[in-house]
Amino acid sequence: MSGETTDPVLRGLNAAIAENYDRVPYDPPASPGLDPAQVFALAAHYGYGRDPSAIDVLDLGCGTGAQLERVAGLTTGNLLGTDLSRSAYAQAVARTARFAPRCRVLCADFMDLDADALGQFDLIYHIGVLYVTPPAVQRRLLELIAGCLKPGGVAVISYYAGTVPLLMAGLHKVLRASVPPYLPTGEQVRLAKAQIQSILATLGKIGGDQRLMMGMLQQVLGTEETIFFHEMLNQSFGTLSTSALETGLGARGVHFLNWMQPAPFEKDAGARERSMKADAYAFAGGGYYYGVFCKTE
């Protein structure tokens, strides 16, 4: 077992992130835009279509199980969800109970998961997780995604990329340093938003072109409090470039196709070229993307 998987500091960080979701539950609705039929319709554009009605699905970081529950009703295949938060795990188990035994949920640290033990899947969801995990966990997650995808299988990975998210990552460091983590969560959010107001006021006095920074601060300030807590006050928050994901997954035969909201990349362009064009688009401002990756080897 590698040193990363046994690192007590890393384990403690993962546990703290999970405990945050126990303290402040987050129960997002399922996204119809990520239904298997839509995912494989995009993949088919690149020559990797598949019948979505009979697929096996893995949700790495399934949270309270909303997406897992929705997809279970759309396919006759086997489904597996994993999450480290005990409260989210319990809710996901209850939510998907009617689909047992073909639908299961595990409560486990990503560092304890093994691709051979998990099995092979046609579709993997990894939504709202990668960008709030430490780099060592990110590496492990990419290994799991590549190891668990069947040939021709597709993964949907969400991440922040581009200029505005880079500013958000810097803001995260400021807020984490200025807000005591031992305070009640509501007080943490209040103090963090007060700090953002102070930054905005200061920028207004400095002069010059501060529009991008001020726009980012106002965007974050308007974020719903639960999401604000889990992103801006989480133990980890970072941006991810599409080309970096292509590099990490591409070495294992998993390549970038496009975003679920497709950008106009040429169909015949290679995965590396498409990923670099995606980064160019993101640097025009950036945002939150659902990247679609396919195991082409």
C-alpha positions as CSV (number, residue, x, y, z in Angstrom):
1,M,0.0,0.0,0.0
2,S,1.4,3.4,-0.9
3,G,2.4,6.0,1.6
4,E,-0.4,8.3,0.3
5,T,-3.1,5.8,1.2
6,T,-1.8,5.3,4.8
7,D,-1.0,9.0,5.5
8,P,-2.7,9.9,8.8
9,V,-2.8,13.6,7.9
10,L,-4.6,12.8,4.6
11,R,-7.0,10.5,6.3
12,G,-7.8,13.1,8.9
13,L,-8.4,15.7,6.2
14,N,-10.8,13.3,4.4
15,A,-12.6,12.6,7.6
16,A,-12.9,16.3,8.3
17,I,-14.4,17.0,4.9
18,A,-16.9,14.2,5.4
19,E,-17.8,15.5,8.9
20,N,-18.6,18.9,7.3
21,Y,-21.3,17.2,5.3
22,D,-22.6,15.5,8.4
23,R,-22.7,18.9,10.2
24,V,-24.2,20.8,7.2
25,P,-26.2,18.3,5.1
26,Y,-26.2,19.0,1.3
27,D,-29.0,17.3,-0.7
28,P,-28.8,18.5,-4.3
29,P,-31.5,17.3,-6.7
30,A,-30.7,14.9,-9.5
31,S,-29.7,16.5,-12.8
32,P,-31.8,15.3,-15.8
33,G,-29.1,16.9,-18.0
34,L,-26.8,14.1,-16.9
35,D,-29.1,11.2,-17.7
36,P,-27.4,8.2,-19.4
37,A,-29.2,8.8,-22.7
38,Q,-27.8,12.3,-22.9
39,V,-24.3,11.3,-21.9
40,F,-24.1,8.5,-24.4
41,A,-25.7,10.7,-27.1
42,L,-22.7,13.0,-26.8
43,A,-20.3,10.0,-26.7
44,A,-21.9,8.7,-29.9
45,H,-20.9,11.9,-31.7
46,Y,-17.3,10.7,-31.2
47,G,-18.0,7.0,-32.0
48,Y,-18.7,5.6,-28.6
49,G,-22.4,5.2,-28.4
50,R,-24.1,2.6,-26.1
51,D,-27.6,1.5,-25.2
52,P,-28.3,3.5,-22.0
53,S,-31.1,1.3,-20.9
54,A,-28.9,-1.6,-19.8
55,I,-25.8,-0.2,-18.3
56,D,-23.8,-0.6,-15.1
57,V,-23.2,2.7,-13.2
58,L,-20.8,3.8,-10.5
59,D,-21.3,7.1,-8.6
60,L,-18.1,8.0,-6.9
61,G,-19.1,10.5,-4.2
62,C,-22.8,9.9,-4.5
63,G,-23.8,12.1,-1.6
64,T,-27.4,11.6,-0.6
65,G,-28.1,9.4,-3.7
66,A,-30.4,11.7,-5.7
67,Q,-28.5,11.0,-9.0
68,L,-28.1,7.3,-8.2
69,E,-31.8,7.0,-7.5
70,R,-32.8,8.7,-10.8
71,V,-30.4,6.6,-12.9
72,A,-31.6,3.4,-11.2
73,G,-35.0,4.1,-12.7
74,L,-33.5,4.6,-16.1
75,T,-31.4,1.4,-16.5
76,T,-31.8,-2.3,-15.7
77,G,-28.1,-2.7,-14.9
78,N,-26.2,-2.7,-11.6
79,L,-25.5,0.5,-9.7
80,L,-23.0,1.3,-7.0
81,G,-22.6,4.5,-5.0
82,T,-19.9,5.5,-2.5
83,D,-19.6,8.3,0.0
84,L,-17.6,8.9,3.2
85,S,-20.2,11.1,4.9
86,R,-22.2,8.8,7.2
87,S,-25.4,10.9,7.1
88,A,-25.2,11.1,3.3
89,Y,-24.6,7.4,3.0
90,A,-27.6,6.6,5.2
91,Q,-29.8,8.8,3.1
92,A,-28.5,7.3,-0.1
93,V,-29.2,3.8,1.2
94,A,-32.8,4.7,2.1
95,R,-33.3,6.5,-1.1
96,T,-32.3,3.6,-3.3
97,A,-33.6,0.7,-1.2
98,R,-36.4,-0.1,-3.6
99,F,-33.7,-0.9,-6.3
100,A,-31.8,-3.4,-4.1
101,P,-30.0,-5.7,-4.6
102,R,-28.9,-4.4,-8.0
103,C,-28.2,-1.0,-6.4
104,R,-25.7,-0.8,-3.5
105,V,-24.1,2.0,-1.5
106,L,-20.8,1.9,0.3
107,C,-19.6,4.2,3.1
108,A,-15.8,4.4,2.5
109,D,-12.8,6.7,2.1
110,F,-11.8,7.0,-1.5
111,M,-8.3,5.9,-0.5
112,D,-9.7,2.5,0.6
113,L,-11.5,1.8,-2.6
114,D,-10.0,-0.7,-5.1
115,A,-10.9,-0.8,-8.7
116,D,-10.8,-4.6,-8.9
117,A,-13.1,-4.9,-5.9
118,L,-15.5,-2.3,-7.2
119,G,-15.9,-3.8,-10.6
120,Q,-16.4,-2.5,-14.2
121,F,-18.9,0.1,-15.2
122,D,-20.3,1.6,-18.4
123,L,-20.9,5.0,-16.8
124,I,-19.2,6.7,-13.9
125,Y,-20.4,9.9,-12.3
126,H,-18.0,12.0,-10.3
127,I,-20.0,15.1,-9.5
128,G,-19.2,17.9,-7.1
129,V,-16.2,16.2,-5.5
130,L,-12.9,16.4,-7.3
131,Y,-12.2,20.1,-6.8
132,V,-12.8,19.9,-3.0
133,T,-10.4,17.1,-2.4
134,P,-6.6,17.3,-1.8
135,P,-4.2,16.5,-4.7
136,A,-3.4,13.0,-3.4
137,V,-7.0,12.1,-3.3
138,Q,-7.5,13.6,-6.8
139,R,-4.8,11.3,-8.1
140,R,-6.4,8.3,-6.4
141,L,-9.8,9.2,-7.9
142,L,-8.5,9.4,-11.4
143,E,-6.9,6.0,-10.9
144,L,-10.3,4.6,-9.8
145,I,-12.2,6.1,-12.6
146,A,-9.8,4.7,-15.2
147,G,-9.6,1.4,-13.5
148,C,-13.4,1.0,-13.2
149,L,-14.4,2.0,-16.7
150,K,-15.2,-0.7,-19.2
151,P,-13.7,-0.2,-22.7
152,G,-16.0,2.3,-24.4
153,G,-17.3,3.4,-21.1
154,V,-17.8,7.0,-20.2
155,A,-17.1,9.1,-17.1
156,V,-18.8,12.5,-16.3
157,I,-16.5,14.6,-14.1
158,S,-17.5,18.0,-12.8
159,Y,-14.9,20.7,-12.0
160,Y,-14.2,24.4,-11.9
161,A,-11.8,25.7,-14.6
162,G,-10.7,29.1,-15.9
163,T,-9.9,32.6,-14.7
164,V,-12.8,33.3,-12.4
165,P,-12.4,29.9,-10.5
166,L,-8.7,30.7,-10.1
167,L,-9.7,33.8,-8.3
168,M,-12.2,31.8,-6.3
169,A,-9.3,29.5,-5.2
170,G,-7.3,32.4,-4.0
171,L,-10.3,33.7,-2.1
172,H,-10.8,30.3,-0.5
173,K,-7.3,30.5,1.0
174,V,-8.0,34.0,2.4
175,L,-11.3,33.0,3.9
176,R,-9.9,29.7,5.4
177,A,-7.1,31.7,7.1
178,S,-9.4,34.4,8.4
179,V,-12.4,32.4,9.7
180,P,-11.9,30.2,12.8
181,P,-13.0,26.6,12.0
182,Y,-14.2,26.0,15.6
183,L,-17.0,28.5,15.3
184,P,-20.6,27.3,14.6
185,T,-21.1,26.9,10.8
186,G,-23.5,29.8,10.6
187,E,-21.1,32.1,12.3
188,Q,-18.3,31.0,9.9
189,V,-20.4,31.8,6.9
190,R,-21.4,35.2,8.4
191,L,-17.7,36.2,9.1
192,A,-16.6,35.0,5.7
193,K,-19.2,37.0,3.8
194,A,-18.3,40.0,5.9
195,Q,-14.7,39.6,4.9
196,I,-15.8,39.5,1.2
197,Q,-17.8,42.7,1.8
198,S,-14.6,44.3,3.2
199,I,-12.6,43.2,0.2
200,L,-15.2,44.7,-2.1
201,A,-15.2,48.0,-0.3
202,T,-11.4,48.1,-0.4
203,L,-11.3,47.4,-4.1
204,G,-13.8,50.2,-4.7
205,K,-11.4,52.7,-3.2
206,I,-8.3,51.5,-5.0
207,G,-9.4,52.4,-8.6
208,G,-8.3,50.8,-11.8
209,D,-10.0,48.0,-13.6
210,Q,-11.2,45.6,-10.9
211,R,-14.3,44.3,-12.7
212,L,-13.3,40.7,-13.0
213,M,-12.3,40.4,-9.3
214,M,-15.4,42.4,-8.1
215,G,-17.7,40.2,-10.3
216,M,-16.2,37.1,-8.8
217,L,-16.6,38.4,-5.2
218,Q,-20.2,39.3,-5.9
219,Q,-20.9,35.9,-7.4
220,V,-19.5,34.1,-4.4
221,L,-21.3,36.4,-2.0
222,G,-24.6,35.5,-3.6
223,T,-24.0,31.8,-3.3
224,E,-26.5,29.8,-1.3
225,E,-25.1,29.3,2.2
226,T,-24.8,25.5,2.2
227,I,-22.8,25.6,-1.1
228,F,-20.8,28.5,0.2
229,F,-19.8,26.6,3.3
230,H,-18.8,23.4,1.4
231,E,-16.8,25.2,-1.2
232,M,-15.4,28.5,0.2
233,L,-14.8,27.1,3.8
234,N,-14.0,23.5,2.9
235,Q,-10.6,22.1,3.8
236,S,-9.7,22.1,0.1
237,F,-10.8,23.9,-3.0
238,G,-9.0,24.2,-6.3
239,T,-9.4,24.6,-10.1
240,L,-8.7,21.8,-12.6
241,S,-7.7,22.3,-16.2
242,T,-9.2,20.0,-18.8
243,S,-5.8,19.4,-20.2
244,A,-4.5,18.3,-16.8
245,L,-7.4,15.8,-16.5
246,E,-6.7,14.6,-20.0
247,T,-3.0,14.1,-19.0
248,G,-3.9,12.2,-15.8
249,L,-6.6,10.0,-17.4
250,G,-5.1,9.8,-20.9
251,A,-2.1,7.8,-19.6
252,R,-4.7,5.1,-18.6
253,G,-6.6,5.1,-21.9
254,V,-9.4,7.5,-20.8
255,H,-9.7,10.6,-23.0
256,F,-11.6,13.9,-23.1
257,L,-14.5,14.1,-25.5
258,N,-16.3,17.4,-24.7
259,W,-18.3,19.1,-22.1
260,M,-21.9,18.0,-21.5
261,Q,-22.8,21.6,-22.7
262,P,-20.6,21.1,-25.8
263,A,-18.1,23.6,-26.9
264,P,-17.6,23.8,-30.7
265,F,-14.5,21.6,-30.9
266,E,-13.9,19.9,-34.2
267,K,-15.1,16.3,-34.1
268,D,-11.9,15.0,-35.7
269,A,-9.6,16.8,-33.4
270,G,-7.6,14.6,-31.0
271,A,-8.4,14.5,-27.3
272,R,-5.3,16.5,-26.4
273,E,-6.2,19.2,-28.9
274,R,-9.8,19.3,-27.6
275,S,-8.7,19.6,-24.0
276,M,-6.4,22.5,-24.8
277,K,-9.1,24.2,-26.7
278,A,-11.4,23.7,-23.7
279,D,-8.8,25.4,-21.5
280,A,-8.7,28.3,-24.0
281,Y,-12.5,28.7,-23.8
282,A,-12.4,28.5,-19.9
283,F,-9.8,31.2,-19.7
284,A,-12.2,33.6,-21.3
285,G,-13.9,33.6,-17.9
286,G,-14.4,30.1,-16.8
287,G,-17.0,28.3,-14.7
288,Y,-18.3,25.0,-13.6
289,Y,-18.0,22.2,-16.2
290,Y,-19.2,18.6,-16.7
291,G,-16.4,17.0,-18.6
292,V,-17.1,13.8,-20.5
293,F,-14.3,11.3,-20.8
294,C,-14.3,7.9,-22.6
295,K,-12.1,4.8,-22.2
296,T,-11.0,4.5,-25.8
297,E,-8.4,1.8,-25.3
